[in-house]
Amino acid sequence: MRQRTAVVLSAWRQRLPRLAAAVCLGLVGAAWAAPPPRIVTLAPNATELVYAAGAGADIVGTVLRSDYPPEARDIPRVGDGIQFSEELILTLRPTLVIGWQPSDGSRSLAQRLAPLGVPLIYTDPKSLDDIPSLIRDLGARLGTQRAAEDTARGLERRIRALRPAPPPPQTVFIEISADPLYTLGRDPLTNDLLARCGGVNPYADSAIPAPQVSVESVLSLNPQVLILSPYGRDTLAARQAWWAQHGLAAAHADRIYAIDADQLHRPGPRLVDAAEAICADLRDSRARP
């Protein structure tokens, strides 16, 4: 009996250094394993970009209109995109907050986050090429480089494959509101998209991104193509009849198209979908008298 006990103790003495080393390595690994990020997005485009970068599951708070992809609808809401509940955001213990453009609300929030060491960054692309770059940057920041790189490369391939309408460029009026009548003006991202599709925005030199314009000014400019946003078949038919009644040549020639507003107005991955659709529309319009 004593001999067996001695053998067992000897075996344990031999194993103890290995067990201790394993425990130490496990503790070191646990200490070095970074916890997952906790992301709050302050705009729908930021939400879509984070999902595109492969980190959508790490979003713990977002704004009301963040509804794409569909699983984003289950994320808790912290505001409406203009106003945010700073207290609610702080209770979510974010490690990163992502907005679209600076605003009074985001600047105030940034001041609350700064002492906590929580960065607030913005995702405001100025060209289609900036979108895959933003996705790569987010992937590097969030530890999802592989997923982000796959998405970015796919978008870059689609951007390079855009097929513009034959020259010369066509003038394109984008209607974003009917009553009152609003269009897109000094919006570098949308104007870059139009240029890649063989179009030009007659209001590109406007002093503001979304100017209110008169029906008379549109008729005077006589754009060759009219694109409606928001999208809807009933809206398209009604607006085509309205513009035709007012004498717009593009409406009489069926050079009036509609597009999903979320794709066109959210500066994120789905803007490439909008570019493909608009390029197709401008090619179609070139074939019409």
Residue pairs with C-beta under 8 A, 6 or more apart in sequence:
34 143
36 58
37 55
37 58
37 95
37 96
37 142
37 143
38 58
38 60
38 92
38 93
38 94
38 95
38 96
39 50
39 55
39 58
39 59
39 60
39 94
39 95
39 96
39 97
39 98
39 142
40 59
40 60
40 61
40 62
40 78
40 89
40 92
40 94
40 96
40 97
40 98
41 47
41 50
41 59
41 61
41 62
41 63
41 66
41 97
41 98
41 99
42 62
42 63
42 78
42 79
42 81
42 84
42 97
42 98
42 99
42 100
42 105
42 106
42 109
43 63
43 66
43 81
43 98
43 99
43 100
43 123
44 62
44 63
44 65
44 66
44 67
44 68
44 81
44 262
44 266
44 268
45 100
45 123
45 266
45 267
45 268
46 98
46 99
46 100
46 123
46 268
47 56
47 59
47 62
47 66
47 68
47 72
47 75
48 68
48 69
48 72
48 266
48 268
48 269
48 270
49 98
49 123
49 131
49 134
49 135
49 138
49 268
49 269
50 56
50 58
50 59
50 98
50 138
50 142
51 69
51 72
52 135
52 148
52 151
52 268
52 269
53 135
53 136
53 138
53 139
53 142
53 144
53 147
53 148
53 151
54 139
54 142
54 144
54 146
54 147
54 148
54 151
55 138
55 139
55 142
55 143
55 144
56 69
56 71
56 72
58 142
59 72
59 75
60 75
60 76
60 92
60 93
60 94
61 75
61 76
61 77
61 78
61 88
61 89
61 92
61 94
62 72
62 75
62 76
62 77
62 78
63 77
63 78
63 79
63 80
63 81
63 84
64 77
64 79
64 80
64 81
65 80
65 81
66 72
66 73
66 75
67 73
68 262
68 270
76 92
78 84
78 85
78 88
78 89
78 92
79 85
79 105
82 103
82 105
83 105
84 105
84 106
84 109
86 108
86 109
86 112
89 97
89 109
90 112
90 116
94 113
94 118
95 118
96 118
96 119
96 121
96 141
96 142
97 109
97 110
97 113
97 118
97 119
97 120
97 121
98 120
98 121
98 122
98 123
98 138
99 106
99 120
99 121
99 122
99 123
100 122
100 123
100 124
100 267
101 122
101 124
102 122
106 120
106 122
109 120
110 120
113 119
113 120
123 134
123 138
123 267
123 268
124 267
125 131
125 133
125 134
125 189
125 267
126 188
126 189
126 192
127 188
127 189
127 192
128 159
128 189
128 192
128 193
128 196
128 271
128 272
128 275
129 156
129 159
130 189
131 155
131 267
131 268
131 269
131 271
131 272
132 151
132 152
132 153
132 155
132 156
132 159
133 152
135 148
135 151
135 152
135 155
135 269
136 145
136 148
136 149
136 152
138 144
138 148
139 145
139 146
139 147
139 148
139 149
139 152
140 148
142 148
151 269
155 269
155 272
158 272
158 276
159 196
159 272
159 275
162 196
162 197
162 275
162 276
162 279
163 279
163 280
163 283
164 196
164 197
164 198
164 279
164 282
164 283
165 197
165 198
165 199
165 279
165 282
165 283
165 285
165 286
166 198
166 283
166 286
167 198
169 195
169 198
169 199
169 200
170 198
170 199
170 200
170 224
170 225
170 282
170 285
170 286
171 199
171 200
171 201
171 202
171 221
171 222
171 223
171 224
171 225
172 194
172 199
172 200
172 201
172 202
172 223
172 224
172 225
172 226
172 227
172 282
173 183
173 201
173 202
173 203
173 218
173 221
173 223
173 225
173 226
173 227
173 250
174 183
174 184
174 190
174 201
174 226
174 227
174 229
174 264
175 181
175 182
175 183
175 226
175 227
175 228
175 229
175 239
176 182
176 183
176 184
176 210
176 229
176 230
176 261
176 265
178 239
178 242
180 212
181 212
181 213
181 214
181 215
181 218
182 210
182 211
182 212
182 213
183 203
183 210
183 211
183 213
184 190
184 191
184 201
184 203
184 209
184 210
185 201
185 203
185 204
185 205
185 206
185 207
185 208
185 209
185 210
185 211
186 204
186 205
186 206
186 207
186 208
186 209
187 201
187 204
187 209
187 210
189 267
189 271
190 201
190 264
191 200
191 201
191 204
193 271
193 274
193 275
193 278
194 200
194 201
194 278
196 275
196 279
197 275
197 278
197 279
197 282
198 279
198 282
198 283
198 286
199 225
199 278
199 282
202 221
202 223
203 211
203 213
215 246
218 248
219 246
219 247
219 248
222 248
222 249
222 250
223 248
223 250
224 249
224 250
224 255
224 285
225 250
225 255
225 256
225 257
225 281
225 282
225 285
226 243
226 248
226 250
226 251
226 255
226 256
226 257
227 256
227 257
227 258
227 259
227 278
227 281
228 235
228 236
228 239
228 256
228 257
228 258
228 259
229 258
229 259
229 260
229 261
229 264
229 265
230 258
230 260
230 261
231 258
231 259
231 260
231 261
232 258
233 258
235 258
236 256
236 257
236 258
239 256
240 251
240 254
240 256
241 251
242 251
243 250
243 251
243 256
244 251
244 252
250 256
250 285
253 288
253 289
254 288
255 285
255 288
257 278
257 281
257 284
257 285
259 274
259 277
259 278
259 281
260 273
260 274
262 270
263 270
263 271
263 273
263 274
263 277
264 271
264 274
